[in-house]
Amino acid sequence: QRGQNKKRPRDARQDDAEKVCMAILRGDTCPYENCRFSHDLKGYMATRPEDIQQIEGGCPLYNSKGFCLYGAMCRVGSNHITKTGENLRKDDSSEKHTEHTASVIPRDVQFQLRKKTYPFVCKRHFEKDDKQQKDKTESAENEERTTDPKESATANSTVVAAAAASSFTPMEKLKTKKIVDFSNKVYVAPLTTVGNLPFRRIMKDYGADITCGEMAVVTNLLEGKASEWALLKRHESEDVFGVQLAAAHPDQYTRISEVIEKYASVDFVDLNLGCPLDLLCDKGAGAALMMREKKIKRSSPGHVPKFILSYHCQDENRLGYQ
């Protein structure tokens, strides 16, 4: 054991076989055949701690929604848990528990980001299709050598006609640009480790008009890390919501903008140009990006020619940074 706290007493780690499956605690059937958690609900009820007496009225989830997601693990669940551990449900409640936070990306997209197989429209600066272009030019030269001049003329005419037809094809769906009005509005700025979702819900109850999530590092988002994508979750009470992104290169902004535009529910995106942390500035992100004018212009997602974004884009600056 290394470190200054090596003599600190540590709690014994509980084995997964001793823990009860969450599906069994909720009263559902376990979807896994070889579940590593225990299904002995009676044994858990024998050792279940008593309810917290400081909270009056019982479980707030059961009183408001008619169903508690935590089942027998609820510390104030005496009004919806029987002696055998059965999780009760009110008759007027829905069959399934409805989530009030919008999930950001589906599982398959997160897996593609982790495996670096997501089909991005805007490629990185070093991902060029030189080999494909060479193969196309070589195949075209070989066809020109083998075909007759009459056949090549007809082929060129068909290609020109197809290109003209494709140029006049209408767009599938015209996107409307979201315009966020910040004038005379109470705006909850992005606060790292403070402005999480519960904090923003409290601010909405106190009258906040516009909310923004915590700073999310784009490199972690492109790697599909669930902890980073959790910062982009949005509650149903947030009618005007935005996210803040921190990156050092324009291609990172453009690639993550594609995923956010397609899957996330945001009204605006804030580009972080003011964070003074050395962890970001040493990589060229945060306040260090503010000193690079060309990269700022290229980093704006609205300048992407291949991808039309529907949300509002802004940036955050910091005065006095050198």
C-alpha positions in Angstrom: 0.0 0.0 0.0 1.4 3.4 -1.1 0.3 6.9 -0.1 -0.3 8.9 3.0 -3.7 7.3 3.8 -2.5 3.7 3.9 -3.4 3.4 7.6 -7.0 4.6 7.0 -9.6 1.9 7.8 -11.3 0.7 4.7 -14.6 -1.0 4.4 -14.7 -4.6 3.3 -15.6 -5.1 -0.3 -18.8 -6.9 -0.7 -19.0 -9.7 -3.3 -21.4 -9.4 -6.2 -22.9 -12.8 -5.3 -24.0 -11.2 -1.9 -25.7 -8.3 -3.6 -29.3 -8.5 -4.7 -30.2 -8.0 -8.4 -31.8 -4.7 -9.1 -34.5 -6.2 -11.3 -35.5 -8.5 -8.4 -35.6 -5.5 -6.0 -37.9 -3.6 -8.3 -40.2 -6.6 -8.7 -39.3 -7.4 -12.3 -37.8 -10.5 -13.9 -34.1 -10.6 -14.4 -33.2 -10.5 -18.1 -29.9 -12.4 -17.7 -29.6 -16.1 -17.6 -26.4 -16.2 -15.7 -26.8 -13.2 -13.4 -23.8 -12.6 -11.1 -26.1 -11.1 -8.4 -28.2 -12.9 -5.9 -31.9 -13.4 -6.3 -32.6 -14.3 -2.7 -35.1 -11.5 -1.8 -36.1 -13.1 1.5 -32.6 -13.1 2.8 -32.1 -9.5 1.9 -35.4 -8.5 3.7 -34.1 -10.3 6.9 -31.0 -8.0 6.9 -32.7 -4.9 5.5 -32.0 -1.8 7.7 -34.9 0.2 9.1 -36.4 3.2 7.3 -35.1 6.7 7.9 -37.5 8.3 10.3 -36.6 11.9 9.5 -38.5 11.9 6.2 -42.2 12.2 6.8 -44.8 10.9 4.4 -43.0 7.9 3.1 -41.3 7.5 -0.3 -41.7 10.7 -2.4 -41.5 8.7 -5.6 -44.2 6.4 -4.7 -46.5 9.2 -3.5 -46.0 11.3 -6.7 -45.5 8.7 -9.4 -47.2 5.6 -7.9 -44.1 3.5 -8.3 -40.6 3.4 -6.7 -37.8 2.4 -9.0 -35.5 1.3 -6.1 -37.9 -1.3 -4.6 -36.7 -2.9 -1.5 -33.6 -0.8 -1.4 -35.6 2.4 -0.7 -34.8 3.7 2.7 -38.3 5.2 3.2 -40.2 2.4 1.4 -42.3 1.0 4.2 -45.4 2.2 2.5 -44.7 0.3 -0.8 -42.7 -2.7 0.4 -44.4 -5.8 1.9 -42.8 -8.1 4.5 -41.8 -10.5 1.7 -40.1 -7.7 -0.3 -42.8 -7.2 -2.9 -42.7 -3.8 -4.5 -46.2 -2.4 -4.7 -47.6 -0.2 -7.5 -50.6 2.1 -7.5 -53.4 1.3 -9.9 -53.2 4.8 -11.6 -49.5 4.5 -12.2 -48.1 3.6 -15.6 -46.8 0.1 -16.3 -43.3 1.3 -16.9 -41.3 3.9 -15.0 -41.0 7.0 -17.2 -37.7 8.7 -17.1 -37.7 12.5 -16.9 -34.1 12.9 -18.2 -33.5 12.6 -21.9 -30.8 10.0 -22.7 -28.2 11.4 -25.0 -27.0 8.7 -27.3 -28.1 5.0 -27.8 -25.9 2.1 -26.9 -25.0 1.2 -30.5 -23.7 4.7 -31.2 -21.7 4.7 -28.0 -20.2 1.4 -29.0 -19.3 2.8 -32.5 -17.6 5.7 -30.8 -15.5 3.5 -28.6 -14.5 1.3 -31.5 -13.9 4.3 -33.7 -16.3 3.0 -36.4 -18.8 5.8 -36.4 -19.5 7.0 -39.9 -18.6 10.7 -39.6 -19.4 13.1 -42.5 -16.6 15.5 -41.7 -13.3 13.6 -41.5 -10.2 14.6 -39.6 -7.4 16.6 -41.1 -5.2 13.6 -41.7 -8.0 11.2 -43.0 -7.8 11.8 -46.7 -9.0 9.5 -49.4 -5.8 9.7 -51.5 -5.9 6.0 -52.3 -9.5 6.0 -53.4 -8.9 9.0 -55.6 -5.9 7.4 -57.2 -7.9 4.2 -57.8 -10.7 6.2 -59.4 -8.3 8.1 -61.7 -6.5 4.9 -62.7 -9.7 3.1 -63.5 -11.0 6.1 -65.5 -7.8 6.2 -67.5 -8.0 2.5 -68.2 -11.6 2.9 -69.4 -10.7 5.8 -71.7 -8.0 3.7 -73.3 -10.2 0.7 -73.9 -13.5 2.4 -74.9 -14.3 4.0 -78.3 -14.7 7.8 -78.7 -18.4 7.4 -79.5 -19.1 5.3 -76.4 -17.1 7.8 -74.2 -19.1 10.7 -75.6 -22.4 9.0 -74.7 -21.0 8.1 -71.3 -20.0 11.6 -70.6 -23.4 12.9 -71.6 -25.1 10.5 -69.3 -22.8 11.6 -66.4 -23.6 15.3 -67.1 -27.3 14.6 -67.2 -27.1 12.6 -63.9 -25.1 15.4 -62.2 -27.6 18.0 -63.4 -30.5 15.9 -62.1 -28.9 15.4 -58.8 -28.1 19.2 -58.4 -31.8 20.0 -58.7 -33.0 17.3 -56.3 -34.8 19.0 -53.2 -33.5 18.5 -49.7 -35.2 15.8 -47.6 -35.9 18.1 -44.7 -35.1 21.7 -44.3 -33.7 22.5 -40.9 -34.7 25.6 -39.1 -32.0 27.5 -37.1 -32.8 27.8 -33.4 -32.3 31.4 -32.1 -31.8 31.7 -28.4 -32.6 35.2 -26.9 -30.4 35.9 -23.9 -31.6 39.5 -23.4 -33.2 40.1 -20.0 -33.1 36.4 -19.1 -31.7 34.6 -16.0 -28.9 32.4 -17.4 -27.3 29.7 -15.4 -23.8 29.6 -16.7 -21.8 26.3 -17.0 -20.2 25.5 -13.6 -17.9 22.5 -13.5 -18.7 20.1 -10.6 -21.5 22.4 -9.5 -23.9 22.9 -12.4 -25.1 19.3 -12.5 -28.7 18.2 -13.3 -30.1 18.4 -9.8 -28.6 21.9 -9.3 -30.1 23.1 -12.6 -33.5 21.7 -11.5 -33.3 23.8 -8.3 -32.3 26.8 -10.3 -35.4 26.3 -12.6 -37.6 26.2 -9.5 -36.1 29.6 -8.4 -36.9 31.1 -11.8 -34.0 30.5 -14.1 -34.8 30.9 -17.8 -31.8 29.4 -19.5 -29.6 26.6 -18.2 -26.3 25.1 -19.5 -24.6 21.9 -18.6 -21.1 21.4 -17.2 -18.0 21.6 -19.4 -17.6 18.4 -21.4 -14.3 17.5 -22.9 -14.7 16.6 -26.6 -12.0 13.9 -26.7 -13.8 12.0 -24.0 -17.1 12.4 -25.8 -15.6 11.0 -29.1 -14.3 8.0 -27.1 -17.9 7.2 -26.0 -17.3 7.6 -22.3 -20.6 7.3 -20.4 -19.5 9.6 -17.6 -18.8 12.4 -20.1 -22.0 11.9 -22.0 -23.9 12.1 -18.7 -23.0 15.8 -18.6 -25.2 16.4 -21.6 -28.4 15.0 -20.0 -31.4 17.2 -20.0 -34.4 17.3 -17.7 -37.9 17.9 -18.9 -38.2 21.1 -16.9 -35.3 22.7 -18.8 -37.1 24.4 -21.7 -34.0 26.2 -23.0 -30.9 24.1 -22.5 -27.3 24.1 -23.8 -24.1 22.3 -23.4 -20.5 23.5 -23.2 -17.7 21.8 -25.2 -14.0 22.1 -24.7 -11.6 21.0 -27.5 -8.3 22.1 -29.1 -8.8 21.3 -32.8 -11.5 22.2 -35.3 -12.1 18.7 -36.5 -13.0 17.6 -32.9 -15.7 20.3 -32.8 -17.2 19.4 -36.2 -17.2 15.6 -35.5 -18.9 15.9 -32.1 -21.4 18.4 -33.6 -22.6 15.7 -35.9 -23.4 13.4 -33.0 -25.0 16.1 -30.9 -27.1 17.3 -33.9 -28.4 13.8 -34.6 -29.0 12.4 -31.1 -28.8 15.0 -28.4 -31.5 17.5 -27.4 -29.9 20.9 -27.1 -30.9 24.4 -28.0 -27.4 25.9 -28.1 -23.7 24.9 -27.8 -21.1 27.0 -25.9 -17.5 26.7 -27.0 -15.2 26.9 -24.0 -12.5 29.6 -24.7 -12.0 30.7 -21.0 -11.0 27.7 -18.9 -7.6 28.5 -17.4 -6.8 24.9 -16.2 -3.4 23.7 -17.2 -4.9 20.3 -18.1 -6.8 21.9 -21.0 -4.5 24.8 -21.8 -1.4 22.6 -22.3 -3.4 20.7 -25.0 -4.4 23.9 -26.7 -8.0 23.9 -25.4 -9.8 26.3 -23.1 -8.3 29.8 -22.8 -5.3 28.8 -24.9 -7.7 28.4 -27.9 -8.7 32.0 -27.5 -5.3 33.1 -28.7 -5.6 31.2 -32.0 -7.9 33.1 -34.3 -7.8 30.7 -37.2 -8.6 27.7 -35.2 -11.6 29.6 -33.6 -13.0 30.4 -37.0 -12.6 26.8 -38.2 -13.9 25.4 -34.9 -17.3 27.0 -35.2 -19.7 24.2 -36.1 -21.8 26.7 -38.2 -18.9 26.8 -40.8 -19.1 23.1 -41.6 -20.1 23.0 -45.3 -21.2 19.3 -45.4 -23.3 19.4 -42.2 -26.1 21.9 -41.5 -26.6 22.5 -37.8 -30.0 23.6 -36.3 -28.8 24.8 -32.9 -27.4 28.1 -31.8 -23.6 28.4 -31.3 -21.7 30.8 -29.0 -18.4 31.0 -27.2 -17.1 31.9 -23.7 -14.1 34.2 -23.3 -12.0 35.1 -20.3 -10.4 38.6 -19.9 -6.9 39.0 -18.7 -5.6 35.6 -19.8 -2.0 35.6 -21.3 
